[in-house]
Amino acid sequence: MRLSRASRALGLLLCLSGYAASSQAADAPGSQDFDNLPRPTDAEIVDYRPAAELQRIYPLGSIRKISGQLRFDGQIAARGNAASVTYQLPAERSADEAFTAAREALQQRGAQLLFWCQARDCGESSLWANEVFGNSRLYGADNGQAYLLLRLAAPDNDKLVALYSVTRGNRRAYLHVEQLQASAPLGELLPTSATLLRELKSSGYLELSMLKGMPAQPWITLLSRGLNLDSSLRVTISGPQGEAWREALINGGVRAARLEAGNRQTQGLALELIR
Protein backbone atom coordinates (compact mmCIF):
# COMPACT_ATOMS: atom_id res chain seq x y z
CA MET A 1 0.00 0.00 0.00
CA ARG A 2 1.42 3.41 -0.98
CA LEU A 3 1.69 6.00 1.78
CA SER A 4 0.39 9.46 1.15
CA ARG A 5 2.82 12.38 1.07
CA ALA A 6 1.43 13.59 4.41
CA SER A 7 1.96 10.16 5.98
CA ARG A 8 5.55 9.99 4.77
CA ALA A 9 6.23 13.50 6.12
CA LEU A 10 4.75 12.57 9.49
CA GLY A 11 6.88 9.43 9.62
CA LEU A 12 10.02 11.39 8.86
CA LEU A 13 9.17 13.93 11.55
CA LEU A 14 8.66 11.19 14.12
CA CYS A 15 11.99 9.61 13.20
CA LEU A 16 13.82 12.90 13.54
CA SER A 17 12.11 13.60 16.85
CA GLY A 18 13.11 10.19 18.13
CA TYR A 19 16.70 10.74 16.99
CA ALA A 20 16.89 14.10 18.76
CA ALA A 21 15.47 12.61 21.94
CA SER A 22 17.91 9.71 21.88
CA SER A 23 20.83 12.12 21.23
CA GLN A 24 19.85 14.26 24.22
CA ALA A 25 19.32 11.16 26.34
CA ALA A 26 22.93 10.19 25.70
CA ASP A 27 24.06 13.09 27.90
CA ALA A 28 24.24 12.68 31.67
CA PRO A 29 20.96 13.79 33.28
CA GLY A 30 20.84 17.51 34.06
CA SER A 31 24.12 18.21 32.28
CA GLN A 32 24.95 21.24 30.17
CA ASP A 33 27.82 22.77 28.25
CA PHE A 34 29.77 25.81 29.42
CA ASP A 35 28.71 29.02 27.70
CA ASN A 36 32.28 30.05 26.83
CA LEU A 37 33.40 26.76 25.32
CA PRO A 38 31.82 24.91 22.37
CA ARG A 39 31.08 21.21 22.71
CA PRO A 40 33.53 18.94 20.88
CA THR A 41 32.06 17.67 17.62
CA ASP A 42 29.64 14.74 18.14
CA ALA A 43 30.71 14.34 21.78
CA GLU A 44 28.39 13.33 24.61
CA ILE A 45 28.49 14.34 28.26
CA VAL A 46 29.22 11.32 30.45
CA ASP A 47 29.90 13.13 33.73
CA TYR A 48 28.58 16.46 34.96
CA ARG A 49 29.13 18.18 38.29
CA PRO A 50 27.20 21.41 38.86
CA ALA A 51 28.75 24.41 40.59
CA ALA A 52 29.63 23.85 44.23
CA GLU A 53 31.87 25.79 46.58
CA LEU A 54 35.21 24.02 46.84
CA GLN A 55 38.84 24.57 47.75
CA ARG A 56 40.80 23.54 44.66
CA ILE A 57 44.50 23.01 44.07
CA TYR A 58 45.68 23.02 40.46
CA PRO A 59 49.19 21.63 39.87
CA LEU A 60 51.72 23.63 37.87
CA GLY A 61 54.06 20.73 37.21
CA SER A 62 54.39 17.02 36.65
CA ILE A 63 52.64 15.13 39.44
CA ARG A 64 53.93 12.12 41.31
CA LYS A 65 53.28 10.43 44.63
CA ILE A 66 56.01 10.08 47.24
CA SER A 67 55.34 8.45 50.62
CA GLY A 68 51.62 8.68 49.97
CA GLN A 69 51.70 12.42 49.24
CA LEU A 70 51.14 14.18 45.92
CA ARG A 71 54.17 16.15 44.77
CA PHE A 72 54.47 18.80 42.06
CA ASP A 73 56.72 21.79 41.47
CA GLY A 74 54.10 24.50 41.84
CA GLN A 75 50.40 25.05 42.33
CA ILE A 76 47.56 27.53 42.30
CA ALA A 77 45.16 27.22 45.21
CA ALA A 78 41.79 28.97 45.13
CA ARG A 79 38.38 28.68 46.71
CA GLY A 80 35.19 29.28 44.79
CA ASN A 81 32.35 27.75 42.82
CA ALA A 82 33.66 24.89 40.67
CA ALA A 83 31.73 23.03 37.99
CA SER A 84 32.93 20.36 35.57
CA VAL A 85 31.82 18.45 32.50
CA THR A 86 33.40 15.34 30.95
CA TYR A 87 32.91 14.59 27.27
CA GLN A 88 33.32 11.20 25.64
CA LEU A 89 34.49 11.70 22.08
CA PRO A 90 33.27 9.69 19.11
CA ALA A 91 35.61 7.04 17.71
CA GLU A 92 36.66 9.23 14.78
CA ARG A 93 37.77 12.12 17.04
CA SER A 94 41.04 12.15 18.96
CA ALA A 95 41.72 13.51 22.43
CA ASP A 96 44.45 15.78 21.03
CA GLU A 97 42.03 17.23 18.48
CA ALA A 98 39.41 18.10 21.12
CA PHE A 99 42.06 19.48 23.50
CA THR A 100 43.57 21.72 20.82
CA ALA A 101 40.16 23.03 19.71
CA ALA A 102 39.24 23.90 23.30
CA ARG A 103 42.59 25.59 23.94
CA GLU A 104 42.39 27.67 20.78
CA ALA A 105 38.79 28.69 21.49
CA LEU A 106 39.75 29.98 24.94
CA GLN A 107 42.88 31.72 23.68
CA GLN A 108 40.85 33.50 21.01
CA ARG A 109 38.86 34.98 23.90
CA GLY A 110 42.07 36.28 25.47
CA ALA A 111 42.65 33.56 28.08
CA GLN A 112 46.16 33.38 29.57
CA LEU A 113 47.95 30.04 29.68
CA LEU A 114 49.38 29.28 33.12
CA PHE A 115 50.50 25.67 32.78
CA TRP A 116 50.50 23.22 29.87
CA CYS A 117 51.90 19.71 29.78
CA GLN A 118 51.49 16.75 27.48
CA ALA A 119 52.09 13.00 27.62
CA ARG A 120 54.61 11.77 30.19
CA ASP A 121 55.64 15.34 31.03
CA CYS A 122 52.38 15.53 33.02
CA GLY A 123 53.26 12.60 35.29
CA GLU A 124 50.90 9.70 36.01
CA SER A 125 47.43 9.75 34.47
CA SER A 126 46.04 7.80 37.41
CA LEU A 127 46.96 10.67 39.74
CA TRP A 128 45.32 13.29 37.53
CA ALA A 129 42.18 11.18 37.28
CA ASN A 130 41.78 10.09 40.89
CA GLU A 131 43.64 12.64 42.98
CA VAL A 132 43.21 15.91 41.07
CA PHE A 133 39.83 15.52 39.36
CA GLY A 134 38.27 12.67 41.37
CA ASN A 135 37.03 10.99 38.19
CA SER A 136 38.32 7.46 37.53
CA ARG A 137 36.92 7.59 33.99
CA LEU A 138 39.86 9.87 33.12
CA TYR A 139 42.50 7.25 33.88
CA GLY A 140 44.33 6.38 30.69
CA ALA A 141 47.74 6.03 29.10
CA ASP A 142 50.42 8.40 30.44
CA ASN A 143 51.56 9.16 26.89
CA GLY A 144 47.97 9.89 25.78
CA GLN A 145 47.16 12.75 28.14
CA ALA A 146 47.34 16.55 28.14
CA TYR A 147 46.58 19.15 30.82
CA LEU A 148 46.13 22.89 30.62
CA LEU A 149 45.30 25.56 33.19
CA LEU A 150 44.14 28.97 31.96
CA ARG A 151 42.97 32.24 33.41
CA LEU A 152 40.16 33.94 31.53
CA ALA A 153 40.45 37.51 30.30
CA ALA A 154 38.78 40.46 32.05
CA PRO A 155 36.08 40.88 33.17
CA ASP A 156 36.25 37.15 33.99
CA ASN A 157 39.88 37.22 35.16
CA ASP A 158 38.98 35.67 38.50
CA LYS A 159 37.91 32.49 36.72
CA LEU A 160 40.21 29.52 36.06
CA VAL A 161 39.65 26.81 33.46
CA ALA A 162 41.35 23.41 33.61
CA LEU A 163 41.37 21.14 30.57
CA TYR A 164 42.40 17.50 30.70
CA SER A 165 42.25 15.09 27.77
CA VAL A 166 43.13 11.43 27.78
CA THR A 167 42.88 8.25 25.71
CA ARG A 168 42.14 5.08 27.65
CA GLY A 169 43.50 1.62 26.90
CA ASN A 170 40.26 0.72 25.10
CA ARG A 171 40.88 3.71 22.77
CA ARG A 172 38.02 5.70 24.29
CA ALA A 173 38.96 9.40 24.30
CA TYR A 174 37.74 11.99 26.79
CA LEU A 175 37.94 15.74 27.35
CA HIS A 176 37.37 17.03 30.87
CA VAL A 177 36.66 20.71 31.52
CA GLU A 178 36.54 22.31 34.96
CA GLN A 179 35.80 25.97 35.62
CA LEU A 180 36.27 27.69 38.95
CA GLN A 181 34.94 31.15 39.76
CA ALA A 182 37.18 32.31 42.60
CA SER A 183 35.44 33.85 45.59
CA ALA A 184 38.34 36.30 46.11
CA PRO A 185 40.53 38.17 43.58
CA LEU A 186 43.23 35.90 42.18
CA GLY A 187 45.85 38.64 41.97
CA GLU A 188 48.88 38.18 39.73
CA LEU A 189 49.34 34.67 38.33
CA LEU A 190 52.44 33.79 36.32
CA PRO A 191 52.91 31.00 33.78
CA THR A 192 55.76 28.53 33.99
CA SER A 193 58.78 28.92 31.71
CA ALA A 194 58.09 25.55 30.07
CA THR A 195 54.53 26.65 29.29
CA LEU A 196 55.75 29.83 27.57
CA LEU A 197 58.11 27.72 25.47
CA ARG A 198 55.40 25.18 24.57
CA GLU A 199 53.03 27.96 23.54
CA LEU A 200 55.73 29.58 21.39
CA LYS A 201 56.62 26.31 19.68
CA SER A 202 53.01 25.23 19.12
CA SER A 203 51.99 28.32 17.14
CA GLY A 204 55.33 29.95 16.31
CA TYR A 205 54.19 33.11 18.05
CA LEU A 206 53.91 34.30 21.66
CA GLU A 207 52.18 37.58 22.44
CA LEU A 208 52.25 38.96 25.98
CA SER A 209 50.04 42.00 25.60
CA MET A 210 50.26 42.84 29.30
CA LEU A 211 54.02 43.58 28.97
CA LYS A 212 53.77 47.09 27.54
CA GLY A 213 56.47 48.79 29.60
CA MET A 214 60.14 48.38 30.26
CA PRO A 215 61.51 44.90 31.12
CA ALA A 216 60.93 43.81 34.69
CA GLN A 217 61.28 40.78 36.88
CA PRO A 218 60.03 38.11 37.16
CA TRP A 219 59.19 38.08 33.43
CA ILE A 220 62.81 38.48 32.41
CA THR A 221 63.67 35.31 34.31
CA LEU A 222 60.61 33.39 33.05
CA LEU A 223 61.31 34.20 29.39
CA SER A 224 65.08 33.65 29.66
CA ARG A 225 64.59 30.24 31.24
CA GLY A 226 61.93 29.30 28.72
CA LEU A 227 64.10 30.19 25.72
CA ASN A 228 67.08 28.38 27.20
CA LEU A 229 65.08 25.16 27.54
CA ASP A 230 65.62 24.82 23.78
CA SER A 231 68.83 26.56 22.80
CA SER A 232 68.29 25.77 19.10
CA LEU A 233 65.44 28.27 18.78
CA ARG A 234 65.86 31.75 17.33
CA VAL A 235 63.20 34.44 17.70
CA THR A 236 62.35 38.00 16.74
CA ILE A 237 61.23 40.40 19.46
CA SER A 238 58.64 43.09 18.79
CA GLY A 239 56.75 45.56 20.92
CA PRO A 240 56.84 49.11 22.28
CA GLN A 241 59.98 48.26 24.28
CA GLY A 242 61.23 45.44 22.05
CA GLU A 243 64.89 46.46 22.00
CA ALA A 244 64.96 46.91 25.76
CA TRP A 245 63.50 43.42 26.19
CA ARG A 246 66.08 42.02 23.80
CA GLU A 247 68.91 43.50 25.90
CA ALA A 248 67.29 42.26 29.11
CA LEU A 249 67.02 38.70 27.79
CA ILE A 250 70.65 38.77 26.65
CA ASN A 251 71.64 39.90 30.14
CA GLY A 252 69.44 37.10 31.44
CA GLY A 253 71.57 34.48 29.70
CA VAL A 254 70.06 34.10 26.22
CA ARG A 255 72.68 34.23 23.44
CA ALA A 256 72.45 37.44 21.43
CA ALA A 257 72.61 35.52 18.14
CA ARG A 258 69.26 33.90 18.98
CA LEU A 259 67.40 37.23 19.34
CA GLU A 260 66.58 39.60 16.52
CA ALA A 261 64.59 42.82 16.39
CA GLY A 262 61.08 42.34 15.01
CA ASN A 263 58.76 44.76 13.24
CA ARG A 264 55.31 43.59 14.33
CA GLN A 265 52.96 46.33 15.54
CA THR A 266 51.77 44.98 18.90
CA GLN A 267 50.34 46.36 22.13
CA GLY A 268 52.86 44.50 24.23
CA LEU A 269 55.84 42.17 23.95
CA ALA A 270 55.71 39.60 21.14
CA LEU A 271 58.12 36.77 20.26
CA GLU A 272 58.06 34.99 16.90
CA LEU A 273 60.01 31.92 15.87
CA ILE A 274 62.50 32.29 13.04
CA ARG A 275 61.88 29.20 10.94
C-alpha positions in Angstrom: 0.0 0.0 0.0 1.4 3.4 -1.0 1.7 6.0 1.8 0.4 9.5 1.2 2.8 12.4 1.1 1.4 13.6 4.4 2.0 10.2 6.0 5.5 10.0 4.8 6.2 13.5 6.1 4.7 12.6 9.5 6.9 9.4 9.6 10.0 11.4 8.9 9.2 13.9 11.6 8.7 11.2 14.1 12.0 9.6 13.2 13.8 12.9 13.5 12.1 13.6 16.9 13.1 10.2 18.1 16.7 10.7 17.0 16.9 14.1 18.8 15.5 12.6 21.9 17.9 9.7 21.9 20.8 12.1 21.2 19.8 14.3 24.2 19.3 11.2 26.3 22.9 10.2 25.7 24.1 13.1 27.9 24.2 12.7 31.7 21.0 13.8 33.3 20.8 17.5 34.1 24.1 18.2 32.3 24.9 21.2 30.2 27.8 22.8 28.3 29.8 25.8 29.4 28.7 29.0 27.7 32.3 30.0 26.8 33.4 26.8 25.3 31.8 24.9 22.4 31.1 21.2 22.7 33.5 18.9 20.9 32.1 17.7 17.6 29.6 14.7 18.1 30.7 14.3 21.8 28.4 13.3 24.6 28.5 14.3 28.3 29.2 11.3 30.5 29.9 13.1 33.7 28.6 16.5 35.0 29.1 18.2 38.3 27.2 21.4 38.9 28.7 24.4 40.6 29.6 23.9 44.2 31.9 25.8 46.6 35.2 24.0 46.8 38.8 24.6 47.7 40.8 23.5 44.7 44.5 23.0 44.1 45.7 23.0 40.5 49.2 21.6 39.9 51.7 23.6 37.9 54.1 20.7 37.2 54.4 17.0 36.6 52.6 15.1 39.4 53.9 12.1 41.3 53.3 10.4 44.6 56.0 10.1 47.2 55.3 8.4 50.6 51.6 8.7 50.0 51.7 12.4 49.2 51.1 14.2 45.9 54.2 16.1 44.8 54.5 18.8 42.1 56.7 21.8 41.5 54.1 24.5 41.8 50.4 25.1 42.3 47.6 27.5 42.3 45.2 27.2 45.2 41.8 29.0 45.1 38.4 28.7 46.7 35.2 29.3 44.8 32.4 27.7 42.8 33.7 24.9 40.7 31.7 23.0 38.0 32.9 20.4 35.6 31.8 18.5 32.5 33.4 15.3 31.0 32.9 14.6 27.3 33.3 11.2 25.6 34.5 11.7 22.1 33.3 9.7 19.1 35.6 7.0 17.7 36.7 9.2 14.8 37.8 12.1 17.0 41.0 12.1 19.0 41.7 13.5 22.4 44.4 15.8 21.0 42.0 17.2 18.5 39.4 18.1 21.1 42.1 19.5 23.5 43.6 21.7 20.8 40.2 23.0 19.7 39.2 23.9 23.3 42.6 25.6 23.9 42.4 27.7 20.8 38.8 28.7 21.5 39.7 30.0 24.9 42.9 31.7 23.7 40.9 33.5 21.0 38.9 35.0 23.9 42.1 36.3 25.5 42.6 33.6 28.1 46.2 33.4 29.6 48.0 30.0 29.7 49.4 29.3 33.1 50.5 25.7 32.8 50.5 23.2 29.9 51.9 19.7 29.8 51.5 16.8 27.5 52.1 13.0 27.6 54.6 11.8 30.2 55.6 15.3 31.0 52.4 15.5 33.0 53.3 12.6 35.3 50.9 9.7 36.0 47.4 9.8 34.5 46.0 7.8 37.4 47.0 10.7 39.7 45.3 13.3 37.5 42.2 11.2 37.3 41.8 10.1 40.9 43.6 12.6 43.0 43.2 15.9 41.1 39.8 15.5 39.4 38.3 12.7 41.4 37.0 11.0 38.2 38.3 7.5 37.5 36.9 7.6 34.0 39.9 9.9 33.1 42.5 7.3 33.9 44.3 6.4 30.7 47.7 6.0 29.1 50.4 8.4 30.4 51.6 9.2 26.9 48.0 9.9 25.8 47.2 12.8 28.1 47.3 16.6 28.1 46.6 19.1 30.8 46.1 22.9 30.6 45.3 25.6 33.2 44.1 29.0 32.0 43.0 32.2 33.4 40.2 33.9 31.5 40.5 37.5 30.3 38.8 40.5 32.0 36.1 40.9 33.2 36.2 37.1 34.0 39.9 37.2 35.2 39.0 35.7 38.5 37.9 32.5 36.7 40.2 29.5 36.1 39.6 26.8 33.5 41.3 23.4 33.6 41.4 21.1 30.6 42.4 17.5 30.7 42.2 15.1 27.8 43.1 11.4 27.8 42.9 8.3 25.7 42.1 5.1 27.6 43.5 1.6 26.9 40.3 0.7 25.1 40.9 3.7 22.8 38.0 5.7 24.3 39.0 9.4 24.3 37.7 12.0 26.8 37.9 15.7 27.4 37.4 17.0 30.9 36.7 20.7 31.5 36.5 22.3 35.0 35.8 26.0 35.6 36.3 27.7 39.0 34.9 31.1 39.8 37.2 32.3 42.6 35.4 33.9 45.6 38.3 36.3 46.1 40.5 38.2 43.6 43.2 35.9 42.2 45.9 38.6 42.0 48.9 38.2 39.7 49.3 34.7 38.3 52.4 33.8 36.3 52.9 31.0 33.8 55.8 28.5 34.0 58.8 28.9 31.7 58.1 25.5 30.1 54.5 26.7 29.3 55.7 29.8 27.6 58.1 27.7 25.5 55.4 25.2 24.6 53.0 28.0 23.5 55.7 29.6 21.4 56.6 26.3 19.7 53.0 25.2 19.1 52.0 28.3 17.1 55.3 29.9 16.3 54.2 33.1 18.1 53.9 34.3 21.7 52.2 37.6 22.4 52.2 39.0 26.0 50.0 42.0 25.6 50.3 42.8 29.3 54.0 43.6 29.0 53.8 47.1 27.5 56.5 48.8 29.6 60.1 48.4 30.3 61.5 44.9 31.1 60.9 43.8 34.7 61.3 40.8 36.9 60.0 38.1 37.2 59.2 38.1 33.4 62.8 38.5 32.4 63.7 35.3 34.3 60.6 33.4 33.0 61.3 34.2 29.4 65.1 33.7 29.7 64.6 30.2 31.2 61.9 29.3 28.7 64.1 30.2 25.7 67.1 28.4 27.2 65.1 25.2 27.5 65.6 24.8 23.8 68.8 26.6 22.8 68.3 25.8 19.1 65.4 28.3 18.8 65.9 31.7 17.3 63.2 34.4 17.7 62.3 38.0 16.7 61.2 40.4 19.5 58.6 43.1 18.8 56.7 45.6 20.9 56.8 49.1 22.3 60.0 48.3 24.3 61.2 45.4 22.1 64.9 46.5 22.0 65.0 46.9 25.8 63.5 43.4 26.2 66.1 42.0 23.8 68.9 43.5 25.9 67.3 42.3 29.1 67.0 38.7 27.8 70.6 38.8 26.7 71.6 39.9 30.1 69.4 37.1 31.4 71.6 34.5 29.7 70.1 34.1 26.2 72.7 34.2 23.4 72.4 37.4 21.4 72.6 35.5 18.1 69.3 33.9 19.0 67.4 37.2 19.3 66.6 39.6 16.5 64.6 42.8 16.4 61.1 42.3 15.0 58.8 44.8 13.2 55.3 43.6 14.3 53.0 46.3 15.5 51.8 45.0 18.9 50.3 46.4 22.1 52.9 44.5 24.2 55.8 42.2 23.9 55.7 39.6 21.1 58.1 36.8 20.3 58.1 35.0 16.9 60.0 31.9 15.9 62.5 32.3 13.0 61.9 29.2 10.9 
